[in-house]
Amino acid sequence: MDERTKIDVNQEHTIAGITYDSNEDIINLNVNPINKRLRVDASISGNDNDIFDGYGLYAVLDDGTNLYICYQNKDDKWIITRINDTTGIVTYAKGSSDTATNWTNRATLTYNDYAHTS
């Protein structure tokens, strides 16, 4: 296992993480140079338990405390994902109508973790 991190253009060691497998490879992590947040590549795939199945992106907003991501389906049902900017904790609010009003009122909605989102 190579225990050295790469050196960037400023001759500084970069941040790294260890893979979550038996290899425990050291992987350099990417950070957004503007907001200094960790860059993450992720995808949401459809399956029988996927709460996002049939939903499309409606709106995204970071208010400085939370990142809100709203999804809407063709029947105006909606899901708002809230990600705390400090802790990274992800919670969800969900409803069956009036996406626009609920998006406006996103800060006052009741959010739950994924296991308690019906």
C-alpha positions in Angstrom: 0.0 0.0 0.0 1.4 3.4 -1.0 1.0 5.6 2.1 1.9 8.9 0.4 -0.5 11.5 -0.9 0.1 13.4 -4.1 1.7 16.8 -4.0 -0.3 19.5 -5.7 0.9 22.5 -7.8 1.6 24.4 -4.6 3.9 21.6 -3.3 1.3 20.7 -0.6 0.1 17.2 0.2 -3.5 16.6 -0.8 -6.3 15.2 1.3 -6.8 11.5 1.0 -9.1 8.7 2.2 -8.8 4.9 2.5 -11.1 2.7 0.4 -13.7 0.7 2.4 -12.6 -2.7 1.3 -9.9 -5.3 2.1 -7.3 -3.4 -0.1 -7.5 -0.2 1.9 -6.1 1.8 -1.0 -5.3 5.4 -0.4 -7.3 7.6 -2.8 -6.8 11.4 -3.2 -10.0 13.3 -2.7 -11.2 16.3 -4.8 -12.3 19.5 -3.1 -14.1 22.3 -4.9 -11.6 25.2 -5.1 -14.3 27.8 -4.7 -16.4 26.7 -1.7 -13.8 24.2 -0.3 -16.5 21.4 -0.2 -15.7 17.8 -0.9 -16.7 16.8 -4.5 -18.7 13.7 -4.7 -19.8 11.7 -7.7 -23.1 9.9 -7.0 -26.1 8.5 -8.8 -29.6 7.6 -7.8 -30.7 4.4 -9.4 -34.3 3.1 -9.6 -35.3 0.0 -7.7 -38.5 -1.0 -5.8 -37.3 0.8 -2.6 -36.1 4.0 -4.3 -38.2 7.0 -3.0 -37.0 9.0 -6.0 -38.3 6.6 -8.7 -40.4 8.6 -11.2 -39.3 12.0 -9.8 -37.3 14.7 -11.6 -35.3 17.6 -10.3 -37.5 20.7 -9.5 -35.2 23.1 -7.7 -31.9 23.4 -5.7 -30.9 26.0 -3.1 -28.1 26.3 -0.5 -29.2 28.9 2.1 -25.8 28.8 3.9 -27.0 26.4 6.5 -28.6 23.6 4.4 -28.6 22.5 0.9 -32.1 21.8 -0.3 -32.9 19.7 -3.4 -36.5 19.4 -4.5 -37.8 16.6 -6.7 -41.3 16.4 -8.3 -43.2 13.8 -10.2 -45.9 14.2 -12.9 -48.7 14.1 -10.3 -47.2 17.1 -8.4 -46.0 14.8 -5.6 -42.7 16.1 -4.2 -39.7 15.2 -2.1 -37.3 17.7 -0.6 -33.8 16.5 0.5 -32.1 18.7 3.1 -28.4 18.3 3.6 -26.9 20.2 6.6 -23.8 22.1 5.4 -21.9 21.5 8.6 -22.8 18.0 9.6 -23.6 16.5 6.2 -26.7 14.8 7.7 -29.4 14.1 5.1 -33.1 14.3 5.9 -36.2 14.3 3.7 -39.7 15.8 3.6 -42.4 14.4 1.3 -45.8 15.5 0.1 -48.6 14.7 -2.4 -49.4 18.1 -3.8 -48.5 21.8 -4.2 -44.8 21.5 -4.9 -44.3 25.2 -5.4 -45.8 26.2 -2.0 -43.9 23.5 -0.2 -40.6 24.5 -1.9 -41.2 28.1 -0.7 -41.9 26.8 2.8 -39.0 24.3 2.8 -37.4 25.7 5.9 -40.5 25.0 8.1 -41.3 21.5 6.8 -40.9 18.4 9.0 -37.9 16.3 7.9 -37.0 12.7 8.7 -34.2 10.3 7.9 -34.5 8.0 5.0 -35.7 5.0 7.1 -38.7 7.1 8.4 -39.7 8.6 5.0 -42.8 6.9 3.8 
